[in-house]
Amino acid sequence: MVIRIGIIGFSEGNGHPISFSAIFNGYSSDKVLKSGWGGIQEYLDKKEPSDFGISNAKITHIWCPDKKMSNTIADACNIDNIVDEYLDMIGEVDAVIIARDDYEVHFEIARIFLESGLYVFIDKPLTLDLSELTFFEKFLKSNQLMSCSGFKHCIELDDARYYYKNHDLIEFGNATVVNNWEEYGIHMIDALYSLTKASPVSVRSVCSNKICTYIIFMDDNSLFNISTIGNIRTIFHIQIIGSNSKFNVEIQDNFRAFKRTLVNFCEMIKGDLVERHDFDTIKSIKTLIAGKISREQDGVEIFINNLDTEGSI
């Protein structure tokens, strides 16, 4: 049986409705280019035809606030159905992907789908509100909801994941990421946390002009730094130092990171997902919230366990 998936866009600057749809359904290169997403077309064109498609799953429905955008994406990515309201997907699809990173609307859109029993994938970050996280938690734990950065599954960290799982302990991790903490910090949080079973204890921020560094203290005494550098340049860089090792990684293959993530989502729907993902999501989002509060409070160290359901301390 084919899993019928509806995709919901669109937030400014986020091309995931196109890239995710192309990964499932294939795409027309010329039509993606005409949509204004030349960067996405460029990395899609580097892939082989066999790289596209996920077994027994298809994007069958789409909704965007601008129906012209829905038409454009549907035409470029072989989507058969365009709905006037996103709630029209209920009863027509098995799952929904909320492919937009304006986290402020995630709860509003996702709630009714989750309560209707549909499987839901929510683009990063899931939320920055702890009361919303509390609502989402039961759906994460029951494998009805998934949310993460694709970098949790990026291929560039495969060697490091294997090494630190089997041979060494992480002492220090340093990551640098473009843009801001609220929208892009989750990329580096999920990437770093994919390397360790340790949990965050506290977060402290240090800022100078556009650049902020978030220092994450872990419960195994390791330390992670994540620096957000604004729009200086596009960079997703990670350095890991272990007791007897070091890795330097530049994350560049978005396609495979996205596809691995979407395959995991489909495995969750089929009941075949092996890895637990709920705790990972919860600790990542709490780290993100703690970092935001620390920055807003001029670098005060924020302890994860002291966060309450209002997102304050």
N, C-alpha and C positions, 0 to 999 in steps of 0.2 A: 504494500500500500504506500502510495506517495504522500509524504507529509506536505500539507498545503500551508504555506506561510504567507502572511500579510506583512508588508513593510511600511513603516510610517516614518516620513520625513517631515520637514526638512529644516535644519537650523543653519544659519549663515556660516559659511566657511567649512562646513562638514559635508564631505562628499560620500559618506558611508552609504546612503541609500543607493547610489550608483554602484560603488565598488562591491558592496555586499550582494546586490542583485545580480551583478555580473558573475560573481563567484558561483552562485547557484545556477543561473539560467544561461550563461554566456552573454555575448554583447556584440553590438555593431560598433566597430572602431570609429567610423565616420560620424555616427550619431552621438557617441559619447563626446567626441571632439566638438561637435556643434552645440552640445549642451553647455559648453563653457568650462568643462573640466579636463583641460589638456593634460594636466599632470597625472590624473588618473588614467586617461587613455594611454599615456606613455608607458606606465608600468604594467598595465593590462596587456599591451601589445608585446611586451617582452616575454610573456608566458606562452606555453604551448597550448593548443586546443585541448589536449588531454588534461591540462591543469584545471579546467573549468568543470563545474558540476559537482554536486554532492549526492551520493547514492540515495535514491528514493525520497528526494526532497526538492521542492520547487517554490519560488516566489510566485504566487498566483494572484495576489491583490496588492494594490498600492494606494496610499493616500498621502498627499502633501497639502499644506494650507493653500498653496497656489496650484490650481488644477492644471495650469500650463506646465508646471514642473512635473506633476504626476504623468501627464501625457508624454513629456520628453523622456523621462526615465523609463516608462513602460515601453515606449517605442525602441529605445536603445538597448533594453535588457530583456525583451521578450516576455513582458508581463501582460497577462491576458485581461485582467480586470482592474478598472479604476473606480474607486468608490467616492461618493460625494461626502460622506462622513466616515471617520475611522471606525465608529461603532457599527457601521454597516458590515464590517468583517465578521462580527460575531455570528456564528452559525454557518459561516462560509469557509473558515480556515481552522486549522488545528493549533496554530501558533502565530505569534506576532513578534516582529522585531521592531523595537522603537529606536530607529537609527538617527538619533539627534542628540547632541551633547549639551543642549540647554537644560541642565539638570533641574531647573526650577519647575519644569512642566512634567517631569517623568512620573511623579506620583499621580497627578491628575489624569494622565493618559493611561497609565498602567493599571490603576486600581480596578476598574470595571472589568478589564480583560482577565485579571487574576481571579477576581471574585466570580467570574463566569466560568472558570475552570480551564482557560486556555493557558498554554505554555507561553512564556514571555522572555525575550532577551532584551535588556535595556542597555543602550550604549553608555559608555563611561562619561562622567562618573554617575553612579546610580543616584546619589543624593548627597547633599551636604546638610541635611536636617536629621537629627537623631530620632525624632518622633516618627518621621517617614521610614527611617531604617528599621525601627521597631515593627512597623507594619509589614515591611518587606521580609523581615527575618523568617517568619513562618513559611513563606513561599520559597525562600532560598533553601531552608532545611528540608522541605518536602520535594525538592527537585522540580518545582514548577517554574521557578524564576532563576535566571542566570544574568550576571552583569560583571564585566571585567574589561580591562584594556586587552587588545590583541597581543600586546607585548608580554603578557603572562605566558604566552605560548610561542614567542618569537624563536625562530630557528637559530639565531646568532648566539643564544645562551644555552643551547643544548649541551655543549661540551662542559660548560661550567656547572649546569644542573647535575649532570652525571657525576662529575668530579666531586662536588661538595656533598652529594648524597652518599658517596661510597668511600672517599679517600681523605677528606680534609674538613676543617671547620673554617667558616668565614670569620675574619676579624674585623674587616672594614669594607664598606661599599661606598662608592662615590658616583653619583649620576648627575648628568647635566641635560636639561631639556628646554626646548623652545617654549615661548609664551608664558602662561601664568599657572600658578599652583592649582587653582580651582578646577581648571579644565584639563591641564596637561600633567599636573603632578601625579595623577593616578597612573599614567603610563609607566613612570619610573618606580612608583610604589609596587605595582603589580609585578613588574619585571624583577625587582630586587627580592620581593617576597617569594617569588617562584623558586628562589635558590636556597631557601632556608625554612626550617620548621619553627624557628623562633618567633616570638610575638613581640609587638611594640609595647614598651612601658611608658614612654613619654616622647614629646616632640617640642623642640625649641627652634625659633626662627631668628635669623640675623639678616637684615636687609640693608642695602646701600644702593641708592638710586633705583634702577629698574631690576637689579639683581637681588634675589632672596635665596638664602640657603636654609634648608630645613634639616635639623639634626635629629635623627630618630635613634633613641636608645632602646636596645632590644633586651629581652629577658635572659639571653645567653651571654650578655656583656659585649656583644658585637655592636658596631655603630654604623649607621647609614647616613650619608649626607645626600640630599637632593637639592640641586641649584636650578632655579628657574631664571632664564636670562632675557625674558621679553622676546621681542621679534627681531633680535640682532641677526640671527641666522637660524636655519633649520638644523637642529642637532638633537640626537638621541644617543648619548654616550654613557657607557657604564664601565667603571673600573672596579674590580673585585680583588681584594687581597686576603689570602688565607694564611694559615699557620705555615704552610710550605708551598704556596702557590700564588699566582696572580693571573688575572684575565683582563684584557682591554677589549671592549666590544663597541662597535658602532652599529646600532640597529637600523637596517635599511630595507629589509624585505617585508614591507607591509602586507603584501598579498598573502604570503604564506602564514604570517601571523594571524591575519583575518580568517583565512580558510581553516586553519587549525581550530580557532575559536568557534567558528560556525559549525564545524564538524562535531565539536564537543557539545554544542547546543542540541544538534540533532540526535546525538547519542543519548543525551538526557531525556529527550522526548520519547525515544524508543525504550528507555529504561536500561540502557547498556552503559551508562556513564560509570566508570570505575572510580575516578577521583572524587573526593569530597570537595565541594567548592564553596559551601555556604560560609564556613569559618574564614576562608581566605577573603571573601568579599567583605565580611563584617569588619575584620581587622584593617583592611585597606581603607574602607570608608571612614572608620574612626580615626585612623592616622591622618587622613585628608582633613577632617573636621578639626582635629587637634592642631594641625599646622596653621589652618586659617585663623583659629582663635588666638594662637600664639602671635601671629603677625599683627593681628588687630589690637593685641594687648602689649605691643612693643617688645616682643621677644620673651615674654614670660614662658617658663617651662610648663607645658600642659600634660598632665598625667591621664593616660587613657582611661583608667579605672575611675577617675573623678568626673568624667563627662556624664551629664544627666540627659534626660530625654528631651530637653529643650536646646541641646547643643551648646550649653554653657558649663561653667564650673562652679 
